[in-house]
Amino acid sequence: TGSAEPGSADWTAAADSTATTQSAYETHPWPTAPTPPVAPAAPRAPRERSILGRVTFSALLLLIGVAWVVDLSGAAQVNPGFVLALALGVVGGALIAGAWFGRALHLIGLGILLTAICSIVAAISIPLRGGIGEHIYRPTAASDVRARYDLAIGHLVVDLSQAPTSSAGRHVIVRDGMGRAEITVPAYADVTVHARVDAGNLDLFGEPSNGGWHVRDTVHLRGTGPHIDIDARVGFGEVTVRRVAANQSAANQSSAPSAPAPEVVP
């Protein structure tokens, strides 16, 4: 048989037949083997909740509770800084144990918080002692006036306005690690105040400072009564010293002359 010459009718028909076959193949390709269905993955069994976190929180609550009871009972003087360090150690031990036993990722945030608090406490130059909360002292007899008042964290009130001024002059030390120390002196007492805050504000006899770091001031408030020397210091917070009004003084001070204005000692 002869081949069709290009341009002839037979050659054109052959080309059309080839194109039609190729088009039909592209439209209906050869069938392939069907893909076997994928079996659904078996559901993962829920992981048991780790008891490490609950054990750690229970240990922290027990530690704080024991320290609180010991401090309130007066059996020992609890240092809050030491308690915070112990709490940080408990959390750190739980995180280390979590690497092998259980999961304790939620304790990382608590550890970071305790680390920040311990850093602040370490920056305070005043030892944290004397308890936590609000402590109010209002001595009404000369023998009740302490030489030193301490508070670790909270509001410390030392009201000397009702203490008899007929006794000898006293030197009173007031320390508050974090919080506010508020001191009230009799209306006619001759008072010298040495006050300092590591970070915070001073308000001495109605003259507040601008606040800041390592703020200190010395004020001498002249009076006709016996001399009282006050050494007040707060780590983070405020020191407030005021003199009670004459009409609020004790009965043994009611006949004394009015108090003069404060004198600031450079």
For each residue, the residues with C-beta under 8 A, 3 or more apart:
1:
2:
3:
4: 8 10 11 14
5: 8 10 11
6: 11
7: 11 12
8: 4 5 11 12
9: 12 13
10: 4 5 13 14
11: 4 5 6 7 8 14 15
12: 7 8 9 15 16
13: 9 10 16 17
14: 4 10 11 17 18
15: 11 12 18 19
16: 12 13 19 20
17: 13 14 20 21
18: 14 15 21 22
19: 15 16 22 23
20: 16 17 23 24
21: 17 18 24 25
22: 18 19 25 26
23: 19 20 26 27
24: 20 21 27 28
25: 21 22 28 29 30
26: 22 23 29
27: 23 24
28: 24 25
29: 25 26 32
30: 25
31:
32: 29
33:
34:
35:
36:
37:
38:
39:
40:
41:
42:
43:
44:
45:
46:
47:
48:
49:
50: 53 98 102 103 104
51: 54 55 102
52: 55 56 94 97 98 101 102 103 104 107
53: 50 56 57 94 102 104 106 107
54: 51 57 58
55: 51 52 58 59 94
56: 52 53 59 60 90 91 94 104 107
57: 53 54 60 61
58: 54 55 61 62
59: 55 56 62 63 90
60: 56 57 63 64 87 90 91
61: 57 58 64 65
62: 58 59 65 66
63: 59 60 66 67 83 86 87 90
64: 60 61 67 68 83 87
65: 61 62 68 69
66: 62 63 69 70
67: 63 64 70 71 78 80 83
68: 64 65 71 72 78 132
69: 65 66 72 73
70: 66 67 73 75 76 78
71: 67 68 74 76 77 78 131 132
72: 68 69 131
73: 69 70
74: 71
75: 70
76: 70 71
77: 71 129 130
78: 67 68 70 71 82 83 131
79: 82 83 127 128 129 152
80: 67 83 84 121 128 132 152 153 177
81: 84 85 118 121 122 127 128 152
82: 78 79 85 86
83: 63 64 67 78 79 80 86 87
84: 80 81 87 88 114 117 118 121
85: 81 82 88 89 118
86: 63 82 83 89 90
87: 60 63 64 83 84 90 91 114
88: 84 85 91 92 111 114 115 118
89: 85 86 92 93
90: 56 59 60 63 86 87 93 94
91: 56 60 87 88 94 95 107 110 111 114
92: 88 89 95 96 111
93: 89 90 96 97
94: 52 53 55 56 90 91 97 98 104 107
95: 91 92 98 99 104 107 108 111
96: 92 93 99
97: 52 93 94 100 101 102 104
98: 50 52 94 95 101 102 103 104 105 107
99: 95 96
100: 97
101: 52 97 98
102: 50 51 52 53 97 98
103: 50 52 98
104: 50 52 53 56 94 95 97 98 107 108
105: 98 108
106: 53 109 110
107: 52 53 56 91 94 95 98 104 110 111
108: 95 104 105 111 112
109: 106 112 113
110: 91 106 107 113 114
111: 88 91 92 95 107 108 114 115
112: 108 109 115 116
113: 109 110 116 117
114: 84 87 88 91 110 111 117 118
115: 88 111 112 118 119
116: 112 113 119 120
117: 84 113 114 120 121
118: 81 84 85 88 114 115 121 122
119: 115 116 122 123
120: 116 117 123 124 236
121: 80 81 84 117 118 124 128 177 178
122: 81 118 119
123: 119 120 198
124: 120 121 128 177 178 198 235 236
125: 198 235
126: 175 176 177 198 233 234 235
127: 79 81 175 177
128: 79 80 81 121 124 152 153 177 178
129: 77 79 150 152 175 177
130: 77 135 149 150 151 152 156 175
131: 71 72 78 135 151 152 154
132: 68 71 80 151 152 153 154
133: 153 154 155
134: 154 155 156 157
135: 130 131 149 151 154 155 156 157
136: 157 159
137: 146 149 157 158 159
138: 157 159 162
139: 142 144 145 146 159 160 162 163
140: 144 162 163
141: 144 145 163 164
142: 139 145 163 164 166 167
143:
144: 139 140 141 163
145: 139 141 142 160 163 170 172
146: 137 139 149 172
147: 170 171 172 173
148: 172 173 174 175
149: 130 135 137 146 156 158 172 173 174 175
150: 129 130 175 176
151: 130 131 132 135 154 155 156 175 176 177 179 181
152: 79 80 81 128 129 130 131 132 176 177 178
153: 80 128 132 133 177 178 179
154: 131 132 133 134 135 151 176 178 179
155: 133 134 135 151 179 180 182
156: 130 134 135 149 151 174 176 179 180 181 182
157: 134 135 136 137 138 182 184
158: 137 149 172 174 181 182 183 184
159: 136 137 138 139 162 183 184
160: 139 145 163 172 183 184 185 186 189 228
161: 184 185 186 187 244 248 249 250
162: 138 139 140 159 250
163: 139 140 141 142 144 145 160 167 186 250
164: 141 142 167 250 252
165: 186 188 189 225 226 250 252 253
166: 142 226 252
167: 142 163 164 170 226
168: 226
169: 190 226 227 228 229
170: 145 147 167 228 229
171: 147 229 230 231
172: 145 146 147 148 149 158 160 228 229 230 231
173: 147 148 149 231 232
174: 148 149 156 158 181 183 230 231 232 233 239
175: 126 127 129 130 148 149 150 151 181 232 233 234
176: 126 150 151 152 154 156 179 180 181 233 234 235 237 239
177: 80 121 124 126 127 128 129 151 152 153 234 235 236
178: 121 124 128 152 153 154 234 235 236 237
179: 151 153 154 155 156 176 234 236 237
180: 155 156 176 234 237 238 239 240
181: 151 156 158 174 175 176 232 233 234 237 238 239 240
182: 155 156 157 158 240 241
183: 158 159 160 174 193 230 232 239 240 241 242
184: 157 158 159 160 161 241 242 243 244
185: 160 161 189 191 221 228 230 241 242 243 244
186: 160 161 163 165 189 223 225 228 243 244 249 250 253
187: 161 223 243 244 245 246 248 249 253 256 259
188: 165 223 224 225 246 249 253 256 257 259
189: 160 165 185 186 221 223 225 226 227 228 243
190: 169 221 222 223 224 225 226 227 228
191: 185 219 220 221 223 227 228 229 230 241 243
192: 218 219 220 221 227 228 229 230 265
193: 183 204 217 218 219 220 221 230 232 241
194: 216 218 229 230 231 232
195: 202 204 216 217 218 219 230 232 233 239 241
196: 202 214 215 216 217 232 233 234 239
197: 200 201 202 214 215 216 233 234 235 236 237 238 239
198: 123 124 125 126 213 214 234 235 236
199: 212 213 214 235 236
200: 197 211 215 234 236 237 238 239
201: 197 208 209 210 211 215 238 239
202: 195 196 197 208 209 215 216 217 238 239
203: 206 207 208 209 238 239 240 241
204: 193 195 207 217 219 239 240 241 262
205: 219 221 241 242 243 262
206: 203 242
207: 203 204 219 262
208: 201 202 203
209: 201 202 203 212 215 217
210: 201
211: 200 201 215
212: 199 209 215
213: 198 199
214: 196 197 198 199
215: 196 197 200 201 202 209 211 212
216: 194 195 196 197 202
217: 193 195 196 202 204 209 264
218: 192 193 194 195 264 265
219: 191 192 193 195 204 205 207 241 262 263 264 265
220: 191 192 193 262 263 264 265
221: 185 189 190 191 192 193 205 243 259 262 263
222: 190 259 260 262 263
223: 186 187 188 189 190 191 259 260
224: 188 190 256 257
225: 165 186 188 189 190 253 256
226: 165 166 167 168 169 189 190
227: 169 189 190 191 192
228: 160 169 170 172 185 186 189 190 191 192
229: 169 170 171 172 191 192 194
230: 171 172 174 183 185 191 192 193 194 195 241
231: 171 172 173 174 194
232: 173 174 175 181 183 193 194 195 196 239 241
233: 126 174 175 176 181 195 196 197 239
234: 126 175 176 177 178 179 180 181 196 197 198 200 237 238 239
235: 124 125 126 176 177 178 197 198 199
236: 120 124 177 178 179 197 198 199 200
237: 176 178 179 180 181 197 200 234
238: 180 181 197 200 201 202 203 234
239: 174 176 180 181 183 195 196 197 200 201 202 203 204 232 233 234
240: 180 181 182 183 203 204
241: 182 183 184 185 191 193 195 203 204 205 219 230 232
242: 183 184 185 205 206
243: 184 185 186 187 189 191 205 221 259
244: 161 184 185 186 187 248 249
245: 187 248 249
246: 187 188 249 253 254 256 258 259
247:
248: 161 187 244 245
249: 161 186 187 188 244 245 246 253 254 256
250: 161 162 163 164 165 186 253 254
251: 254
252: 164 165 166
253: 165 186 187 188 225 246 249 250 256
254: 246 249 250 251
255:
256: 187 188 224 225 246 249 253
257: 188 224
258: 246
259: 187 188 221 222 223 243 246
260: 222 223 263
261:
262: 204 205 207 219 220 221 222
263: 219 220 221 222 260
264: 217 218 219 220
265: 192 218 219 220
266:
